[in-house]
Amino acid sequence: MGKTKHPGPMKLPKIPDPKHWVSPIPFGLGKVKPKHIRDTVKVVMENHDNLPYAYRILTQGVCDGCALGVSGLKDQTLKGPHLCTTRLNVLRLNTMPAIKEGILHSDIEELRKMKSKDLRQLGRIPYPLSRKPGEKKFRRITWDEALNRIAEKIKSIDPKQLAFFLTARGITNEVFYTAGKLARFLGTNNIDNASRICHSPSKTALKRSLGIGASSCNYQDWIGTDVLIFWGSVAANNQPVSTKYMYAAKRKGTKIICINPYREPAMDGYWVPSIPDSALFGTKIADDFYQVNIGGDIAFMNGVIKHWFEMEKEHPGSALDHKFIRDHANGLDRLQGHVEKLDWETLEKSSGISKERMFEFASILANAKSGVFVWSMGLTQHRFGTDNISQVANLAILRGFIGRKYCGVMPIRGHSGVQGSGEMGADPFSLPGGDFDKENIERLEKLWNFDIPKWQGDIVGVSLENAMLPENHERKIKVFYTSGGNFLETMPDPHFIEKCLQNIELRVHQDIILNSSTLVDAKEEVIVLPAMTRYEQRGGGTSTSTERMVYFSPEIKGPRIEEARSEWEIYVELAGLIKPEQKQLLHFTKAEQIRAEIAIANPNYDGIQLLKERGDVFQWGGAWLCEDGICPTVDGKANLIPIELPDVRKPDGQFYLTTRRGKQFNSMIYSETDPFNDAERYDVLIHSDDAQALGILDGETIVVHNKYGTFQGKAKYADTRRGNISVYWPEGNVLIQKGVYEKHAGIPEYNASVTVEKADLYLSQKDKKYVEKRIEDLEQDIS
């Protein structure tokens, strides 16, 4: 897509610049901040029984944490070693011994008393397991028993009653590709991946706005751009290595701006452990914060665009890149007509940002010659997530911040495997190399030599809900096969999700560890299959970073869980058992064969077949997608899309609520305390003025509730936009309505309108209402 190649890692400045320091006090003593040295020592202690293997994983493997793409201790952005606590926390998953038999086969009720964190620490799944209704313990079974039972069950149902899901925990492109091919080989399009609950709107929006489904730029473009915008993203927390890039950007004079309801401490200042002066004195990251309302981003961006058109009327050329728009964009007049109809009072109320502050931001962008927009789940996890991202694309197109150095749009990925999942076809809306459309289906049918089902597959949330359909319904899910994932802790309304899981006839959990969803009953059987990690995978594997770097991660010598298998090998064997007469159509014996087929199935990945040794890497699409403004759309142009204001009204006296992350990796929690603000998992971040208006003291027990659920925690005063509160995820999922999905990309809604009350007041009112309700019911019963 682009002719310019990535130049490779660049050097950091050697001489410190004290103007960027957070504090003259070494190591931030007395401040609330991550304790990197302490955490590193803790990781060493956790891995003391396997230190040589742990060291080889860190120095030879590709990080299985976030998608920044660190191979060994190096990446393609900056020279020097890179290591972060996220990667160190995940390390133990790869070095743990097997779960002890006495614990693994204990009473299921005893296992259910454990949190997922405790289950994770038990160790690796050692061999296939089975548990049927009425059985109090897992039983050990052989691989032949497990796969034959799964195969027989799948053969007995309609393919529309079968669904697959793959998380992104260290899963490789080879596994995603084989799973996607297997699903279609078996006649189902019900296959989904972890991007459905994080970045699916990013892909959908970028496709319609720019014709691309990935970041248009590189991390190096952060370093030297005029403005670097983090929108609904706390990269310092979720992608800690990126703070090193932010440090480099600050040293180059880049202005960093955060747009978020909460003034994130991690983006205010950070102690980068791999840079000596930052490790000692910290680095001021953000130059400014724009604290929008939850769901107010579209109004804010419409306000910015409205200012630009007003600036243009006074001084033509002062805000828009007219040459770029004229040569490379459609829809300017429609967009202008749309924003000019919007009134400032509505935009201010919806966004939570004043007209003056919007003008300030509009002027910053208008005066910048380059800019990079980075976002994450603060923009995507809405019922209007796709519109949020298309608005970001609108800003970039209007300023011509596309397809050149120091410019671009970047959905920053929090999982090392998630960028490649859809590109490999493990997605109901995608196939390798393109969308689920007639042209791509026909192309792949010729390559695969079997028919691909033509009906639209379901997203994972709908597949789970379909378990509750009547018995004779053609889409009632009867077999659910999941590689990793814990829907009790990632989906809204966990109590409902538990019922869905219980109503599935056969559930297959292919994983490296147990979690709470593995322990839920099934109607006929739960089968657990022990998987290998990416570092154990025979023949190595590849993963794709946020910036489209495809890295080779080799098989690393070390101890093995005796009966664990490479996940792609499990899929291949299962295909042969279900369709033995056609097993040659899905028959890989080496990982190299999969990579060779990927290179044909997805032309962007031509080059993956050459990745064989540690350190091998290539970037698909070149340094910049849409280089020189030429987009892979029908007419080669970007599309400016008018975006309507979403309805985010809330009743008087209620709050907007969103979820946030603490010290965790996805739903895997590593500390009960957030190292950036000292909040505990059941703390509710609330503005002090809002709390005091309700008579709530800092640290006081409160209840947050709506018609979907009740959450009891403690108030924690925080610098958040008034009228907005945050709870930690997944604990706060009890307040989120089930079954609400973004119409374009299918991501669940993770925000809600809630009431906040002092606990004693709520409980007394609850008792009173309960008594009144019972009397009313009694009277109805008598009559």
SEPA-923457 format. One line per 4 residues: number of its first residue (from 1); their letters; for each residue x negated, y, z of C-alpha. Coordinates in nm, 2 decimals, m for minus. Layout:
! SEPA-923457
NUM> a> X/Y/Z; ...
This chain:
! SEPA-923457
1> mgkt> 0.00/0.00/0.00; m0.29/0.23/0.06; m0.63/0.25/m0.10; m0.83/0.39/0.19
5> khpg> m0.99/0.13/0.42; m1.03/0.16/0.79; m1.39/0.29/0.87; m1.45/0.08/1.17
9> pmkl> m1.52/0.18/1.53; m1.64/0.53/1.61; m1.86/0.66/1.90; m1.74/0.84/2.21
13> pkip> m1.91/1.16/2.33; m2.18/1.09/2.58; m2.18/1.41/2.78; m1.89/1.46/3.02
17> dpkh> m1.66/1.76/3.00; m1.54/1.86/3.36; m1.25/2.07/3.22; m1.06/1.75/3.16
21> wvsp> m1.12/1.60/3.51; m0.82/1.54/3.74; m1.01/1.59/4.07; m1.36/1.65/4.19
25> ipfg> m1.32/1.39/4.45; m1.48/1.06/4.32; m1.25/0.77/4.23; m0.94/0.97/4.31
29> lgkv> m0.96/0.90/4.68; m0.64/0.99/4.86; m0.44/0.99/4.54; m0.17/0.74/4.42
33> kpkh> m0.34/0.56/4.13; m0.43/0.21/4.01; m0.72/0.05/4.21; m0.91/m0.09/3.91
37> irdt> m1.21/m0.22/4.11; m0.99/m0.39/4.37; m0.76/m0.54/4.10; m1.07/m0.68/3.91
41> vkvv> m1.20/m0.84/4.22; m0.86/m0.99/4.28; m0.86/m1.14/3.93; m1.20/m1.29/3.98
45> menh> m1.08/m1.46/4.30; m0.77/m1.59/4.13; m0.98/m1.75/3.85; m1.26/m1.87/4.08
49> dnlp> m1.18/m2.23/3.99; m1.23/m2.16/3.62; m1.46/m1.86/3.59; m1.67/m1.98/3.30
53> yayr> m1.36/m2.05/3.09; m1.20/m1.72/3.19; m1.52/m1.54/3.08; m1.51/m1.71/2.75
57> iltq> m1.15/m1.62/2.69; m1.23/m1.25/2.77; m1.54/m1.24/2.55; m1.44/m1.46/2.26
61> gvcd> m1.06/m1.45/2.23; m0.82/m1.18/2.11; m0.63/m1.02/2.39; m0.29/m1.19/2.45
65> gcal> m0.16/m0.88/2.63; m0.04/m0.57/2.45; m0.09/m0.52/2.07; m0.38/m0.28/2.07
69> gvsg> m0.59/m0.55/1.93; m0.90/m0.62/2.13; m1.12/m0.90/2.01; m1.35/m1.02/2.28
73> lkdq> m1.43/m0.69/2.45; m1.43/m0.48/2.13; m1.18/m0.32/1.89; m1.18/m0.13/1.57
77> tlkg> m1.12/0.21/1.72; m1.41/0.29/1.95; m1.75/0.14/2.01; m1.82/m0.01/2.35
81> phlc> m1.64/m0.26/2.58; m1.27/m0.25/2.65; m1.10/m0.43/2.93; m0.77/m0.34/3.11
85> ttrl> m0.58/m0.47/3.41; m0.29/m0.59/3.19; m0.52/m0.84/3.02; m0.68/m0.94/3.35
89> nvlr> m0.34/m1.00/3.50; m0.23/m1.22/3.21; m0.57/m1.41/3.22; m0.46/m1.65/3.50
93> lntm> m0.18/m1.79/3.27; m0.46/m1.94/3.06; m0.69/m2.08/3.33; m0.44/m2.23/3.57
97> paik> m0.44/m2.60/3.64; m0.12/m2.81/3.60; 0.16/m2.78/3.86; 0.12/m3.04/4.13
101> egil> 0.35/m3.34/4.08; 0.50/m3.31/4.43; 0.61/m2.96/4.36; 0.72/m3.01/4.00
105> hsdi> 0.95/m3.29/4.10; 1.08/m3.14/4.42; 1.45/m3.06/4.46; 1.57/m2.82/4.20
109> eelr> 1.74/m2.60/4.47; 1.40/m2.55/4.63; 1.25/m2.44/4.30; 1.55/m2.20/4.25
113> kmks> 1.47/m2.02/4.58; 1.14/m1.90/4.42; 1.11/m1.58/4.23; 0.96/m1.61/3.87
117> kdlr> 0.64/m1.46/4.01; 0.61/m1.76/4.25; 0.71/m2.01/3.98; 0.44/m1.87/3.76
121> qlgr> 0.18/m1.91/4.03; 0.26/m2.28/4.06; 0.06/m2.36/3.75; 0.10/m2.49/3.40
125> ipyp> 0.37/m2.73/3.28; 0.18/m3.06/3.25; 0.40/m3.29/3.04; 0.75/m3.31/2.89
129> lsrk> 1.04/m3.30/3.14; 1.41/m3.37/3.14; 1.70/m3.28/3.37; 2.06/m3.37/3.32
133> pgek> 2.38/m3.26/3.50; 2.39/m3.40/3.85; 2.01/m3.47/3.86; 1.84/m3.28/4.15
137> kfrr> 1.49/m3.31/4.00; 1.30/m3.29/3.68; 1.21/m3.63/3.54; 0.89/m3.70/3.34
141> itwd> 0.95/m3.82/2.99; 0.72/m3.90/2.70; 0.68/m3.68/2.40; 0.84/m3.94/2.18
145> ealn> 1.15/m3.95/2.41; 1.17/m3.57/2.42; 1.14/m3.51/2.04; 1.36/m3.80/1.94
149> riae> 1.64/m3.67/2.18; 1.61/m3.32/2.04; 1.60/m3.45/1.68; 1.91/m3.67/1.73
153> kiks> 2.10/m3.39/1.89; 2.02/m3.14/1.61; 2.12/m3.40/1.35; 2.46/m3.43/1.52
157> idpk> 2.56/m3.07/1.50; 2.63/m2.80/1.23; 2.32/m2.60/1.16; 2.51/m2.28/1.26
161> qlaf> 2.53/m2.43/1.61; 2.15/m2.43/1.64; 1.95/m2.13/1.74; 1.57/m2.07/1.79
165> flta> 1.40/m1.79/1.98; 1.03/m1.71/2.02; 0.89/m1.47/2.27; 0.56/m1.29/2.21
169> rgit> 0.35/m1.42/2.50; 0.03/m1.50/2.32; 0.22/m1.66/2.03; 0.03/m1.66/1.70
173> nevf> 0.13/m1.58/1.35; 0.09/m1.95/1.26; 0.35/m2.04/1.52; 0.59/m1.77/1.41
177> ytag> 0.56/m1.87/1.05; 0.61/m2.24/1.12; 0.91/m2.18/1.34; 1.07/m1.95/1.08
181> klar> 1.02/m2.21/0.81; 1.15/m2.49/1.03; 1.47/m2.30/1.11; 1.55/m2.26/0.74
185> flgt> 1.44/m2.61/0.67; 1.70/m2.73/0.92; 1.96/m2.51/0.76; 1.99/m2.23/1.02
189> nnid> 1.92/m1.86/1.01; 1.98/m1.83/1.39; 1.62/m1.75/1.47; 1.50/m1.44/1.66
193> nasr> 1.20/m1.30/1.85; 1.11/m1.07/2.13; 1.11/m0.76/1.91; 1.49/m0.77/1.93
197> ichs> 1.48/m0.63/2.28; 1.19/m0.38/2.23; 1.11/m0.25/1.88; 1.37/m0.38/1.63
201> pskt> 1.51/m0.03/1.58; 1.16/0.09/1.49; 1.14/m0.15/1.19; 1.50/m0.08/1.08
205> alkr> 1.46/0.30/1.09; 1.12/0.31/0.93; 1.25/0.09/0.65; 1.53/0.32/0.57
209> slgi> 1.33/0.64/0.62; 0.99/0.55/0.47; 1.03/0.20/0.33; 0.78/0.05/0.58
213> gass> 0.83/m0.17/0.88; 0.51/m0.09/1.08; 0.29/0.19/1.21; 0.19/0.41/0.92
217> cnyq> m0.14/0.50/1.08; m0.42/0.39/1.31; m0.53/0.45/1.67; m0.83/0.65/1.53
221> dwig> m0.58/0.90/1.39; m0.51/1.00/1.75; m0.87/1.12/1.79; m0.88/1.46/1.62
225> tdvl> m0.52/1.51/1.53; m0.38/1.85/1.63; m0.09/1.71/1.83; m0.03/1.36/1.96
229> ifwg> 0.33/1.31/2.08; 0.43/1.03/2.31; 0.80/0.99/2.29; 0.97/0.76/2.55
233> svaa> 0.64/0.58/2.59; 0.41/0.54/2.89; 0.11/0.40/2.70; m0.11/0.45/3.01
237> nnqp> 0.10/0.20/3.19; 0.20/m0.05/2.92; m0.11/m0.03/2.69; m0.39/0.08/2.94
241> vstk> m0.68/0.05/2.69; m0.51/0.33/2.49; m0.61/0.57/2.76; m0.96/0.54/2.63
245> ymya> m0.83/0.66/2.29; m0.65/0.95/2.47; m0.97/1.04/2.64; m1.14/1.05/2.30
249> akrk> m0.86/1.26/2.16; m0.88/1.51/2.44; m1.25/1.55/2.38; m1.18/1.63/2.02
253> gtki> m0.93/1.90/2.11; m0.61/1.71/2.05; m0.30/1.85/2.23; m0.11/1.57/2.40
257> icin> 0.26/1.61/2.47; 0.50/1.37/2.65; 0.87/1.37/2.59; 1.04/1.17/2.87
261> pyre> 1.31/1.23/3.14; 1.05/1.14/3.41; 0.72/1.32/3.44; 0.51/1.01/3.43
265> pamd> 0.22/1.02/3.66; 0.02/0.78/3.44; 0.04/1.03/3.15; m0.04/1.33/3.38
269> gywv> m0.38/1.19/3.48; m0.56/0.86/3.45; m0.88/0.71/3.57; m1.02/0.52/3.26
273> psip> m1.23/0.24/3.41; m1.46/0.19/3.11; m1.57/0.56/3.08; m1.80/0.66/3.37
277> dsal> m1.69/1.02/3.42; m1.32/0.93/3.39; m1.36/0.64/3.63; m1.50/0.88/3.88
281> fgtk> m1.30/1.20/3.83; m1.00/1.10/3.62; m0.88/1.25/3.29; m0.60/1.49/3.24
285> iadd> m0.39/1.33/2.97; m0.08/1.53/2.89; m0.09/1.90/2.82; 0.29/1.94/2.85
289> fyqv> 0.60/1.74/2.93; 0.95/1.79/2.78; 1.19/1.63/3.02; 1.49/1.54/2.81
293> nigg> 1.81/1.38/2.93; 1.83/1.00/2.88; 1.98/0.97/2.53; 1.91/1.34/2.46
297> diaf> 1.63/1.29/2.21; 1.84/1.33/1.90; 1.99/1.66/2.02; 1.64/1.78/2.10
301> mngv> 1.50/1.69/1.76; 1.80/1.84/1.59; 1.73/2.16/1.78; 1.37/2.15/1.67
305> ikhw> 1.48/2.11/1.30; 1.74/2.38/1.34; 1.47/2.62/1.46; 1.25/2.53/1.16
309> feme> 1.52/2.62/0.92; 1.57/2.95/1.10; 1.20/3.01/1.09; 1.20/2.94/0.72
313> kehp> 1.47/3.21/0.66; 1.25/3.47/0.82; 0.92/3.36/0.69; 0.93/3.10/0.41
317> gsal> 0.66/2.84/0.45; 0.62/2.90/0.82; 0.77/2.56/0.94; 0.82/2.31/0.65
321> dhkf> 0.57/2.15/0.42; 0.75/2.24/0.10; 0.51/2.08/m0.14; 0.53/1.74/0.05
325> irdh> 0.91/1.76/0.07; 0.95/1.86/m0.30; 0.71/1.58/m0.42; 0.78/1.31/m0.17
329> angl> 1.12/1.34/0.00; 1.49/1.32/m0.06; 1.78/1.48/0.13; 1.66/1.82/0.24
333> drlq> 1.98/2.01/0.16; 2.20/1.75/0.33; 1.98/1.76/0.64; 1.98/2.14/0.65
337> ghve> 2.36/2.16/0.61; 2.40/1.91/0.90; 2.18/2.09/1.16; 2.31/2.44/1.07
341> kldw> 2.66/2.32/1.18; 2.53/2.22/1.52; 2.57/2.49/1.79; 2.29/2.56/2.05
345> etle> 2.52/2.52/2.35; 2.59/2.16/2.25; 2.23/2.08/2.17; 2.11/2.22/2.50
349> kssg> 2.36/2.03/2.70; 2.30/1.70/2.53; 1.92/1.73/2.53; 1.87/1.88/2.87
353> iske> 1.62/2.12/2.70; 1.67/2.49/2.66; 1.68/2.66/2.32; 1.36/2.85/2.42
357> rmfe> 1.17/2.53/2.50; 1.29/2.37/2.18; 1.15/2.67/1.99; 0.82/2.63/2.18
361> fasi> 0.79/2.27/2.07; 0.90/2.36/1.71; 0.63/2.62/1.70; 0.36/2.39/1.82
365> lana> 0.45/2.14/1.54; 0.49/2.41/1.28; 0.14/2.55/1.36; m0.02/2.21/1.36
369> ksgv> m0.20/2.09/1.05; m0.17/1.72/1.16; 0.03/1.52/1.41; 0.09/1.16/1.52
373> fvws> 0.42/1.05/1.68; 0.40/0.75/1.91; 0.71/0.59/2.07; 0.83/0.29/2.26
377> mglt> 1.14/0.17/2.44; 1.24/0.50/2.57; 1.36/0.57/2.21; 1.45/0.22/2.10
381> qhrf> 1.65/0.07/2.38; 1.97/0.26/2.31; 2.28/0.18/2.12; 2.16/0.45/1.87
385> gtdn> 1.79/0.34/1.87; 1.76/0.33/1.49; 1.89/0.69/1.47; 1.64/0.80/1.73
389> isqv> 1.35/0.67/1.52; 1.49/0.81/1.20; 1.49/1.15/1.37; 1.12/1.11/1.45
393> anla> 1.06/1.02/1.09; 1.25/1.34/0.99; 1.01/1.55/1.19; 0.71/1.38/1.03
397> ilrg> 0.85/1.41/0.68; 0.94/1.78/0.71; 0.59/1.86/0.83; 0.42/1.62/0.58
401> figr> 0.26/1.42/0.86; 0.27/1.10/0.66; 0.01/0.91/0.46; m0.31/1.09/0.55
405> kycg> m0.58/1.12/0.81; m0.48/1.22/1.16; m0.11/1.18/1.07; 0.16/0.92/1.11
409> vmpi> 0.44/0.75/1.29; 0.35/0.47/1.53; 0.59/0.23/1.72; 0.33/0.12/1.98
413> rghs> 0.38/m0.25/2.06; 0.37/m0.40/2.41; 0.31/m0.76/2.31; 0.02/m0.90/2.11
417> gvqg> 0.24/m1.13/1.90; 0.54/m0.91/1.83; 0.43/m0.72/1.52; 0.37/m1.04/1.34
421> sgem> 0.69/m1.22/1.44; 0.92/m1.05/1.19; 0.65/m1.04/0.92; 0.63/m1.42/0.95
425> gadp> 1.01/m1.46/0.92; 1.10/m1.55/1.27; 1.39/m1.31/1.24; 1.76/m1.34/1.13
429> fslp> 1.71/m1.03/0.90; 1.37/m1.11/0.76; 1.18/m1.37/0.57; 0.80/m1.37/0.51
433> ggdf> 0.71/m1.09/0.28; 1.04/m0.90/0.29; 1.40/m0.88/0.39; 1.66/m1.15/0.40
437> dken> 1.78/m1.07/0.05; 1.85/m1.25/m0.28; 1.52/m1.17/m0.44; 1.31/m1.28/m0.14
441> ierl> 1.52/m1.59/m0.08; 1.47/m1.71/m0.44; 1.09/m1.64/m0.42; 1.05/m1.84/m0.10
445> eklw> 1.27/m2.13/m0.22; 1.03/m2.18/m0.51; 0.73/m2.18/m0.27; 0.90/m2.40/0.00
449> nfdi> 1.08/m2.63/m0.24; 1.40/m2.64/m0.04; 1.72/m2.43/m0.02; 1.74/m2.15/0.23
453> pkwq> 2.09/m2.10/0.39; 2.25/m1.79/0.25; 2.47/m1.69/0.55; 2.36/m1.42/0.80
457> gdiv> 2.20/m1.55/1.11; 2.27/m1.41/1.46; 2.05/m1.20/1.69; 1.95/m1.38/2.01
461> gvsl> 2.21/m1.19/2.23; 2.49/m1.30/2.01; 2.36/m1.65/1.99; 2.37/m1.67/2.36
465> enam> 2.72/m1.53/2.38; 2.83/m1.78/2.11; 2.77/m2.06/2.37; 3.10/m1.93/2.52
469> lpen> 3.30/m1.99/2.20; 3.57/m2.26/2.18; 3.44/m2.61/2.13; 3.55/m2.64/1.77
473> herk> 3.41/m2.31/1.66; 3.15/m2.35/1.38; 2.91/m2.10/1.55; 2.94/m2.23/1.90
477> ikvf> 2.57/m2.27/2.00; 2.51/m2.62/2.12; 2.13/m2.64/2.09; 1.92/m2.35/2.20
481> ytsg> 1.54/m2.39/2.14; 1.33/m2.12/2.30; 0.96/m2.08/2.29; 0.90/m1.88/2.61
485> gnfl> 1.13/m1.61/2.72; 1.34/m1.56/3.03; 1.68/m1.42/2.94; 1.79/m1.40/3.31
489> etmp> 1.53/m1.13/3.34; 1.54/m0.96/3.01; 1.90/m0.93/2.91; 2.18/m0.71/3.05
493> dphf> 2.42/m0.87/3.30; 2.21/m1.16/3.41; 2.51/m1.33/3.58; 2.68/m1.36/3.24
497> iekc> 2.37/m1.48/3.07; 2.34/m1.76/3.33; 2.69/m1.87/3.23; 2.59/m1.87/2.87
501> lqni> 2.28/m2.08/2.94; 2.49/m2.33/3.14; 2.74/m2.36/2.86; 2.48/m2.48/2.60
505> elrv> 2.47/m2.86/2.55; 2.10/m2.90/2.50; 1.84/m2.64/2.59; 1.48/m2.68/2.50
509> hqdi> 1.22/m2.47/2.68; 0.88/m2.48/2.51; 0.65/m2.29/2.74; 0.33/m2.29/2.94
513> ilns> 0.50/m2.21/3.28; 0.83/m2.25/3.45; 1.06/m1.95/3.50; 1.40/m1.90/3.65
517> stlv> 1.59/m1.97/3.33; 1.42/m2.31/3.29; 1.59/m2.41/3.61; 1.95/m2.33/3.50
521> dake> 2.17/m2.64/3.43; 2.28/m2.73/3.08; 2.60/m2.92/2.98; 2.40/m3.23/2.86
525> eviv> 2.03/m3.18/2.92; 1.74/m2.94/2.97; 1.42/m3.05/2.80; 1.09/m2.88/2.89
529> lpam> 0.79/m2.91/2.65; 0.44/m2.81/2.75; 0.28/m2.57/2.51; m0.08/m2.47/2.45
533> trye> m0.20/m2.11/2.48; m0.35/m1.93/2.18; m0.70/m2.01/2.31; m0.62/m2.38/2.31
537> qrgg> m0.45/m2.39/1.97; m0.63/m2.63/1.74; m0.80/m2.45/1.45; m0.75/m2.11/1.62
541> gtst> m0.48/m1.86/1.54; m0.42/m1.50/1.44; m0.22/m1.21/1.57; m0.13/m0.87/1.43
545> ster> m0.19/m0.55/1.62; 0.02/m0.23/1.63; m0.20/m0.08/1.36; m0.16/m0.38/1.13
549> mvyf> m0.50/m0.53/1.21; m0.49/m0.91/1.17; m0.73/m1.07/1.41; m0.86/m1.42/1.43
553> spei> m0.87/m1.57/1.78; m1.08/m1.90/1.78; m1.01/m2.21/1.98; m1.21/m2.18/2.30
557> kgpr> m1.38/m2.47/2.47; m1.26/m2.53/2.82; m1.03/m2.75/3.03; m0.70/m2.86/2.88
561> ieea> m0.36/m2.95/3.01; m0.36/m3.31/2.90; m0.02/m3.33/2.73; 0.02/m2.97/2.61
565> rsew> 0.04/m2.93/2.23; 0.00/m2.65/1.98; 0.34/m2.50/1.92; 0.32/m2.52/1.54
569> eiyv> 0.24/m2.89/1.57; 0.55/m2.95/1.78; 0.76/m2.78/1.51; 0.60/m2.99/1.23
573> elag> 0.66/m3.32/1.41; 1.02/m3.22/1.49; 1.09/m3.14/1.12; 0.97/m3.49/1.03
577> likp> 1.20/m3.66/1.28; 1.51/m3.46/1.18; 1.45/m3.49/0.80; 1.21/m3.78/0.75
581> eqkq> 1.29/m3.80/0.38; 1.18/m3.44/0.33; 0.90/m3.41/0.59; 0.64/m3.35/0.32
585> llhf> 0.80/m3.01/0.27; 0.70/m2.89/0.61; 0.38/m3.07/0.68; 0.08/m2.89/0.81
589> tkae> m0.21/m3.08/0.96; m0.45/m2.79/1.01; m0.40/m2.42/1.11; m0.60/m2.33/0.81
593> qira> m0.32/m2.47/0.59; m0.07/m2.24/0.75; m0.28/m1.94/0.70; m0.33/m2.03/0.33
597> eiai> 0.05/m2.05/0.29; 0.11/m1.73/0.48; m0.11/m1.55/0.23; 0.12/m1.66/m0.05
601> anpn> 0.45/m1.62/0.14; 0.37/m1.27/0.26; 0.16/m1.09/0.00; 0.06/m0.82/0.25
605> ydgi> m0.12/m1.09/0.44; m0.34/m1.19/0.15; m0.67/m1.22/0.34; m0.55/m1.41/0.64
609> qllk> m0.67/m1.73/0.47; m1.02/m1.60/0.50; m1.01/m1.55/0.87; m1.22/m1.84/1.02
613> ergd> m1.47/m1.71/1.27; m1.46/m1.51/1.59; m1.45/m1.14/1.51; m1.29/m1.19/1.17
617> vfqw> m1.03/m0.92/1.10; m0.86/m0.73/0.82; m0.59/m0.46/0.80; m0.29/m0.51/0.58
621> ggaw> m0.17/m0.20/0.39; m0.50/m0.01/0.43; m0.57/0.27/0.67; m0.24/0.46/0.60
625> lced> 0.09/0.33/0.47; 0.26/0.58/0.24; m0.08/0.71/0.15; m0.06/1.04/m0.04
629> gicp> 0.31/1.05/0.03; 0.40/0.76/m0.19; 0.65/0.54/m0.01; 0.74/0.18/m0.09
633> tvdg> 1.10/0.28/m0.15; 1.30/0.24/m0.47; 1.20/0.59/m0.60; 0.87/0.61/m0.40
637> kanl> 1.01/0.89/m0.18; 1.08/0.93/0.19; 1.44/0.98/0.29; 1.55/1.27/0.52
641> ipie> 1.86/1.14/0.71; 2.11/1.37/0.89; 2.16/1.22/1.24; 2.48/1.28/1.43
645> lpdv> 2.46/1.35/1.81; 2.55/1.03/2.00; 2.82/1.04/2.26; 2.63/1.03/2.59
649> rkpd> 2.89/1.21/2.80; 2.92/1.09/3.16; 3.20/1.17/3.41; 3.14/1.45/3.65
653> gqfy> 2.94/1.34/3.95; 2.78/1.05/3.78; 2.42/1.00/3.66; 2.25/0.88/3.34
657> lttr> 2.05/0.57/3.43; 1.76/0.40/3.25; 1.52/0.13/3.33; 1.14/0.16/3.37
661> rgkq> 0.84/m0.06/3.41; 0.60/m0.09/3.71; 0.30/m0.31/3.74; 0.42/m0.58/3.52
665> fnsm> 0.38/m0.74/3.17; 0.72/m0.76/3.01; 0.93/m0.92/3.29; 0.63/m1.08/3.46
669> iyse> 0.58/m0.87/3.78; 0.24/m0.85/3.93; 0.30/m0.61/4.22; 0.59/m0.51/4.43
673> tdpf> 0.45/m0.15/4.42; 0.41/0.07/4.12; 0.05/0.19/4.13; 0.13/0.52/3.96
677> ndae> 0.39/0.65/4.20; 0.39/0.41/4.50; 0.75/0.32/4.43; 0.88/m0.03/4.53
681> rydv> 1.08/m0.25/4.30; 1.42/m0.15/4.45; 1.34/0.22/4.46; 1.56/0.46/4.26
685> lihs> 1.38/0.75/4.11; 1.60/1.06/4.16; 1.54/1.44/4.16; 1.53/1.58/4.52
689> ddaq> 1.79/1.84/4.44; 2.03/1.57/4.31; 1.97/1.36/4.62; 2.01/1.64/4.87
693> algi> 2.33/1.75/4.70; 2.46/1.41/4.80; 2.31/1.43/5.15; 2.06/1.16/5.06
697> ldge> 1.71/1.17/5.22; 1.39/1.05/5.06; 1.36/0.68/5.14; 1.73/0.64/5.25
701> tivv> 1.92/0.33/5.15; 2.16/0.40/4.86; 2.39/0.21/4.63; 2.40/0.27/4.26
705> hnky> 2.71/0.12/4.10; 2.95/0.12/3.80; 3.21/m0.12/3.67; 2.94/m0.36/3.55
709> gtfq> 2.75/m0.41/3.87; 2.60/m0.29/4.20; 2.24/m0.22/4.29; 2.13/m0.15/4.64
713> gkak> 1.79/0.02/4.69; 1.62/0.33/4.83; 1.61/0.68/4.71; 1.27/0.80/4.60
717> yadt> 1.24/1.17/4.52; 1.07/1.21/4.18; 1.00/1.47/3.92; 1.28/1.36/3.68
721> rrgn> 1.53/1.55/3.48; 1.83/1.64/3.70; 2.13/1.42/3.64; 1.90/1.13/3.54
725> isvy> 1.78/0.84/3.75; 1.55/0.54/3.69; 1.55/0.19/3.83; 1.30/m0.09/3.77
729> wpeg> 1.35/m0.35/3.50; 1.46/m0.63/3.52; 1.61/m0.57/3.87; 1.83/m0.29/3.74
733> nvli> 1.98/m0.50/3.46; 2.28/m0.58/3.68; 2.41/m0.23/3.60; 2.39/m0.27/3.22
737> qkgv> 2.69/m0.36/3.02; 2.67/m0.69/2.83; 2.74/m0.73/2.47; 2.65/m0.37/2.36
741> yekh> 2.41/m0.39/2.06; 2.27/m0.12/1.83; 2.47/m0.15/1.51; 2.17/m0.14/1.27
745> agip> 1.90/m0.34/1.46; 2.09/m0.53/1.73; 1.89/m0.42/2.03; 2.08/m0.43/2.36
749> eyna> 2.17/m0.10/2.52; 1.96/m0.06/2.84; 2.11/0.26/2.97; 2.43/0.33/3.17
753> svtv> 2.64/0.59/3.35; 2.64/0.53/3.72; 2.76/0.66/4.06; 2.50/0.71/4.34
757> ekad> 2.62/0.70/4.70; 2.47/0.67/5.05; 2.48/0.30/5.14; 2.69/0.35/5.46
761> lyls> 2.94/0.57/5.28; 2.97/0.33/4.99; 3.02/0.03/5.22; 3.28/0.20/5.43
765> qkdk> 3.47/0.31/5.12; 3.44/m0.04/4.97; 3.59/m0.20/5.28; 3.88/0.05/5.28
769> kyve> 3.94/m0.01/4.91; 3.92/m0.38/4.95; 4.19/m0.38/5.23; 4.42/m0.16/5.02
773> krie> 4.37/m0.38/4.72; 4.45/m0.70/4.92; 4.77/m0.54/5.05; 4.87/m0.44/4.70
777> dleq> 4.80/m0.79/4.58; 5.00/m0.94/4.87; 5.30/m0.73/4.79; 5.29/m0.84/4.43
781> dis> 5.26/m1.20/4.53; 5.57/m1.18/4.76; 5.78/m1.00/4.50
